[in-house]
Amino acid sequence: MSSKVTLSVIKADVGGYVGHSAMHEDLLSEAETHLGSARDEGLLVDFHVTACGDDLELVMTHRNGIDHEGVHRTAWQVFEACTEVAKHLRLYGAGQDLLADAFSGNVRGMGPGIAEMEFEERESEPLIIFMADKTSAGAWNLPLYKMFADPFNTAGLVISPALHAGFRFEIHDVKARRRILFDTPEEIYDLLVFAGTTGQFVAKAVYSKKGTIAAVSSTERLALIAGKYVGKDDPVCAVRCQGDFPAVGDVLEPFTMPHIVAGWMRGSHYGPLMPVKLSEAHPSRFDGPPRVIALGFQLAEGHLVGPRDMFDDPAFDEARRLTNIIADHLRHHGPFEPHRLPMDEMEYTTMPEVMEKLKARWEGLPS
C-alpha cells in the first residue's frame, strides 16, 4: 500500500428531490452507511458525503492510488443502492447517470464523474473541492486559468518565488479523446486557443513545473458517453492550496465573477455560475441558474478535517446579486441564442429529431 494519499471525488445523479432540484436525505444516509463500512474494512481512510443540487457527491481518501478497482466498485455500489432508494421514493431520474448495467473495473465511461489525485501529504495540506450542478465539464476552464495563470487573480505568480515559475495545464479534447500539455506563462496564448472552447477542450489537471499535481477535475461528458442527452455533466474539481500552490483566497477569487457556462434547463442554455453556500445549492429557477459550492478541508494523515463551507461568506453576495441580474437578462432571450446553446452543442437533444422531420420541406434558393 502506498504511503501517498489518494483523493477520489466521484459523483452521480441517482435521483432528484423535487424534480432536478435537490437530494433527499435518505440517499445521503444510504451513502454514509456504505462508505462507513468501506472505512471500517480498511479500504478507505476517510470519507465525506454531500450533495450539490441533485448530484450525490462522494469524497474519499485512501492509499490505493487512482483508478483503484475496489474504491471505484464501492462508489458504484453506493450509486446502485441509492438508486434503489430513489426508486422507492419515486424520485425523479432515478439512476440516470448510471449508463452501464454492471461494474467493469472502474467507473470511467460508465456515467459518474471522477476527479482523483495522488500525492505526498504536506505538513499542512489545505484543499478545496468544488462541486457544480446544472453545468458541463468545461465550467472549470476559466476558474483554473485564473487560479494558476492569471497574475491579476493570483498575485503570487508575480511576487512568490514558489509560484513564479508557473504551472502546466493538461487539456483534454473530449470529442477526439486526446490530450495536450501547455506550460504557463510561456504558452498562455496557445492554451487559451483551446481552453476558451469549453464544449470540446476541458482542463483536466494542473501541475507544478516539477510535475506535482495541483488540481484535477472531472471531464466526463454524459451526452458523448450515452449518445443522447441524459442530463448535464455537473462536474467536480479538487484544488490543493497554499505553499507551492495558490492561496485559498486565490483559489476562491475567480468565482467573484459569475462566468457564463453551458447547462441550466435541459443542459441546453447558457447561464451564469452562482457561487453559493451548501444550504443554497438547490437550483429551482428554470432548473437553475447553475450553482457551485466549495468545501474546504485540511488533510491530517489522510483524514478529512472539515468541511468548511467556503462560499458561506458575505464577500460573495455581490457575485450572487450579479448572477441574478445576468440570469434575468439571458432568460429574456427565451429560445434565441445566446441563451440557447448554438446548434453544434444541441446535437444530443431533441433538435436533430426536429431537423430530420422537416428536412424534406427545405427548398433551394434561386440562383
C-alpha positions in Angstrom: 0.0 0.0 0.0 1.3 3.4 -1.0 2.4 6.0 1.6 0.9 8.6 -0.6 -2.7 9.7 -0.1 -5.3 9.4 -2.8 -8.2 11.8 -3.0 -11.1 10.4 -5.0 -14.2 12.6 -5.7 -16.8 10.6 -7.5 -20.4 11.9 -8.2 -23.5 10.8 -9.9 -27.2 11.9 -10.3 -29.1 9.0 -8.8 -32.5 10.7 -8.3 -33.7 14.3 -7.8 -35.9 15.7 -5.0 -38.1 17.5 -6.1 -37.5 17.2 -9.9 -33.9 18.1 -10.5 -33.5 20.5 -7.6 -32.1 18.7 -4.6 -31.0 15.4 -2.9 -33.3 13.6 -0.5 -31.7 12.9 2.9 -32.4 9.2 2.7 -29.9 8.9 -0.2 -27.3 10.7 1.8 -27.9 8.3 4.7 -27.6 5.3 2.4 -24.3 6.5 1.0 -23.0 7.3 4.5 -23.7 3.7 5.6 -21.9 2.1 2.7 -18.8 4.3 2.9 -18.7 3.8 6.6 -18.5 0.1 6.1 -15.7 0.6 3.5 -13.8 2.7 6.0 -14.3 0.2 8.8 -13.0 -2.6 6.5 -9.8 -0.6 5.7 -10.5 0.3 2.1 -10.9 4.0 2.9 -9.0 6.2 5.3 -11.9 8.7 5.5 -14.9 10.0 3.5 -17.4 12.8 3.3 -20.9 12.6 1.7 -22.7 15.6 0.4 -24.8 16.9 -2.5 -24.9 19.7 -4.9 -28.3 20.1 -6.3 -29.5 16.6 -7.4 -26.0 15.2 -7.5 -24.6 12.8 -4.9 -21.0 13.6 -4.1 -18.6 11.1 -2.6 -15.3 12.5 -1.2 -13.0 9.6 -0.3 -9.4 9.3 0.9 -7.4 6.1 0.7 -3.9 4.8 -0.1 -4.7 2.7 -3.1 -3.8 5.0 -6.0 -6.1 6.4 -8.7 -8.4 4.1 -10.7 -8.4 1.5 -7.9 -11.0 -1.2 -8.6 -12.1 -1.6 -5.0 -12.7 2.1 -4.5 -14.5 2.5 -7.8 -16.5 -0.6 -7.2 -17.6 0.8 -3.8 -18.7 4.1 -5.4 -20.6 2.2 -8.0 -22.3 0.1 -5.3 -23.2 3.2 -3.4 -24.8 4.7 -6.5 -26.7 1.5 -7.2 -28.0 1.3 -3.6 -29.0 4.9 -3.6 -30.8 4.4 -7.0 -32.9 1.7 -5.3 -33.8 4.1 -2.5 -34.6 6.8 -5.1 -36.9 4.4 -7.0 -38.7 3.5 -3.8 -39.3 7.2 -3.1 -40.3 7.8 -6.7 -37.6 10.4 -7.1 -37.1 12.0 -10.5 -34.5 10.5 -12.9 -33.5 7.7 -10.5 -30.2 6.3 -11.6 -30.0 8.5 -14.7 -26.2 8.8 -14.6 -25.6 5.0 -14.3 -25.2 4.3 -18.0 -23.9 0.8 -17.7 -25.7 -2.4 -16.5 -22.8 -3.7 -14.4 -19.4 -2.6 -12.9 -16.4 -3.4 -15.1 -13.2 -2.5 -13.3 -13.7 1.3 -12.8 -16.4 3.8 -13.3 -14.8 5.7 -16.1 -17.0 5.8 -19.1 -19.9 4.4 -17.1 -21.6 7.8 -16.3 -20.3 9.1 -12.9 -17.9 12.0 -12.9 -14.5 11.3 -11.4 -11.7 13.6 -10.1 -8.7 11.8 -8.5 -5.3 12.8 -7.4 -2.4 11.0 -5.6 0.2 13.0 -3.7 2.6 13.1 -0.7 0.7 14.9 2.0 2.5 18.1 3.2 2.9 19.2 6.8 -0.2 21.3 6.2 -2.5 20.2 3.3 -5.4 22.5 2.7 -7.6 21.7 -0.3 -10.9 22.9 -1.8 -13.3 20.7 -3.6 -15.7 22.5 -6.0 -18.9 20.8 -7.0 -21.3 22.2 -9.6 -24.8 21.5 -10.7 -26.6 22.3 -14.0 -23.4 22.8 -16.0 -20.8 21.0 -18.0 -17.2 19.8 -17.5 -15.8 22.9 -19.2 -17.1 25.1 -16.4 -13.7 24.9 -14.7 -11.6 26.1 -17.6 -11.8 29.8 -16.7 -11.5 29.5 -12.9 -8.5 27.2 -13.3 -6.9 29.6 -15.7 -7.4 32.4 -13.3 -6.1 30.5 -10.3 -2.9 29.2 -11.9 -2.1 31.5 -14.8 -3.6 35.0 -14.2 -1.5 37.4 -12.1 -4.4 39.8 -11.8 -6.2 37.0 -9.8 -3.2 35.3 -8.2 -0.6 37.8 -7.1 1.8 35.0 -6.0 2.6 34.3 -9.7 4.4 37.7 -9.6 5.7 38.0 -6.0 6.1 34.5 -4.7 9.2 32.5 -5.6 7.2 29.3 -5.1 4.7 30.2 -7.8 6.8 32.4 -10.1 7.9 29.5 -12.4 4.2 29.0 -13.4 2.2 25.8 -13.9 1.5 23.1 -16.5 -2.1 22.6 -17.8 -3.4 19.2 -19.1 -6.2 19.9 -21.6 -8.5 17.1 -22.9 -10.2 17.0 -26.2 -13.3 15.2 -25.0 -14.6 14.6 -28.5 -11.5 13.3 -30.1 -10.3 11.6 -26.8 -6.8 13.0 -26.8 -4.8 15.4 -24.5 -2.2 18.1 -24.7 0.0 19.9 -22.1 0.7 23.6 -22.0 3.3 25.4 -19.9 2.3 28.8 -18.5 3.2 31.6 -18.7 5.2 30.6 -21.8 2.3 29.1 -23.8 -0.7 31.1 -22.4 -1.9 32.2 -25.8 -1.8 28.7 -27.2 -3.6 27.4 -24.1 -6.3 29.9 -24.5 -7.0 28.9 -28.1 -8.3 25.6 -26.7 -9.4 26.3 -23.1 -11.7 29.0 -24.4 -13.7 26.4 -26.4 -15.2 24.8 -23.3 -17.6 22.4 -25.0 -14.7 20.4 -26.5 -11.5 21.2 -24.7 -11.6 20.7 -20.9 -8.9 21.4 -18.3 -8.4 18.0 -16.7 -5.4 18.8 -14.4 -2.9 21.4 -13.4 0.7 20.5 -12.3 3.7 22.4 -11.0 6.6 22.6 -13.4 8.2 19.9 -11.3 5.2 17.6 -12.1 3.4 17.8 -8.7 -0.3 17.6 -9.0 -2.1 20.8 -8.1 -5.6 20.4 -9.3 -7.8 17.9 -11.1 -11.3 17.9 -12.5 -13.9 15.5 -13.9 -14.1 15.7 -17.7 -16.8 13.1 -18.4 -19.4 14.3 -20.9 -22.6 12.3 -20.4 -24.0 13.0 -23.8 -20.8 11.8 -25.5 -21.0 8.5 -23.5 -24.7 7.9 -24.0 -25.0 9.3 -27.5 -28.0 11.4 -26.4 -28.9 13.9 -23.7 -29.4 12.2 -20.4 -28.5 15.1 -18.0 -25.8 17.6 -17.7 -22.3 16.6 -16.5 -22.3 18.5 -13.2 -18.6 18.4 -12.7 -16.3 18.4 -9.7 -12.8 19.9 -9.2 -10.3 19.4 -6.4 -7.5 22.1 -5.8 -4.6 22.0 -3.4 -3.8 25.3 -1.8 -1.0 27.3 -0.1 2.7 26.8 -0.2 3.8 25.9 -3.7 0.2 26.4 -4.9 -2.1 29.5 -5.0 -3.5 30.6 -1.6 -7.0 29.7 -0.5 -8.1 33.2 -1.4 -6.6 33.0 -4.8 -8.5 29.7 -5.5 -11.8 31.2 -4.5 -11.4 34.6 -6.2 -12.4 33.5 -9.7 -15.9 32.9 -8.5 -16.5 36.5 -7.6 -17.2 36.9 -11.4 -20.2 34.7 -12.3 -18.9 33.5 -15.7 -21.2 32.1 -18.3 -21.4 28.3 -18.6 -23.4 25.8 -20.6 -26.2 23.9 -18.9 -29.2 25.2 -17.0 -32.6 23.9 -18.2 -32.2 20.5 -20.1 -28.5 21.3 -20.5 -29.4 23.5 -23.4 -28.8 27.0 -22.2 -26.0 29.4 -21.2 -26.2 30.9 -17.8 -24.1 32.5 -15.0 -22.4 30.2 -12.5 -23.6 31.2 -9.0 -21.3 30.6 -6.0 -23.5 29.5 -3.1 -23.2 28.1 0.4 -24.2 24.4 0.8 -27.7 25.2 2.1 -28.5 27.2 -1.1 -27.2 24.6 -3.6 -30.8 23.7 -4.6 -31.4 25.3 -8.1 -35.0 25.8 -8.9 -35.5 28.8 -11.2 -35.7 27.3 -14.7 -33.8 24.5 -13.0 -31.0 26.9 -12.2 -29.2 29.1 -12.5 -26.1 26.8 -12.4 -24.6 26.5 -8.9 -21.2 25.9 -7.5 -20.3 25.0 -3.9 -16.8 25.0 -2.4 -15.9 22.7 0.5 -12.6 23.3 2.2 -10.7 20.5 4.1 -7.4 20.1 5.9 -5.9 16.7 5.5 -4.4 15.0 8.5 -2.7 11.7 7.6 -5.4 11.2 5.1 -8.3 12.2 7.4 -10.6 14.9 6.2 -10.7 17.7 8.7 -13.8 19.7 7.8 -15.5 20.7 5.7 -15.7 24.5 5.8 -18.3 25.9 3.6 -16.1 28.4 1.7 -18.8 30.3 -0.1 -20.8 30.9 3.1 -19.3 34.4 3.2 -21.0 37.8 2.5 -18.0 38.6 0.3 -19.7 36.6 -2.4 -23.1 38.4 -2.0 -22.2 40.7 -4.9 -21.4 37.8 -7.2 -24.8 36.2 -6.3 -26.6 39.5 -6.9 -24.9 39.9 -10.3 -25.7 36.3 -11.2 -29.4 37.1 -10.8 -29.1 40.2 -13.0 -27.3 38.2 -15.7 -29.9 35.4 -15.4 -32.8 37.8 -15.8 -31.2 39.2 -19.0 -30.4 35.8 -20.6 -33.9 34.4 -19.7 -35.5 37.3 -21.7 -33.9 35.8 -24.8 -36.0 32.6 -24.4 -35.2 30.1 -27.2 -32.9 32.5 -29.0 -29.1 32.5 -28.9 -27.1 33.5 -26.9 -29.3 32.0 -24.2 -29.9 28.8 -26.0 -26.8 26.9 -26.9 -25.6 27.0 -30.5 -26.7 24.2 -32.9 -23.4 22.2 -32.6 -23.9 21.9 -28.9 -27.6 20.8 -29.3 -26.8 17.6 -31.3 -27.7 15.4 -28.4 -31.0 17.0 -27.6 -34.3 16.6 -29.5 -33.1 19.2 -32.0 -31.8 16.6 -34.5 -35.2 14.8 -34.5 -37.0 18.1 -35.4 -34.5 18.8 -38.2 -34.8 15.3 -39.6 -38.6 15.6 -39.6 -38.5 18.9 -41.5 -35.6 18.2 -43.9 -37.9 17.4 -46.9 -39.5 20.8 -46.6 -36.4 22.8 -47.2 -36.1 24.3 -50.8 -33.1 25.5 -52.6 -32.8 29.3 -53.1 -33.0 30.6 -56.7 -29.7 31.4 -58.3 
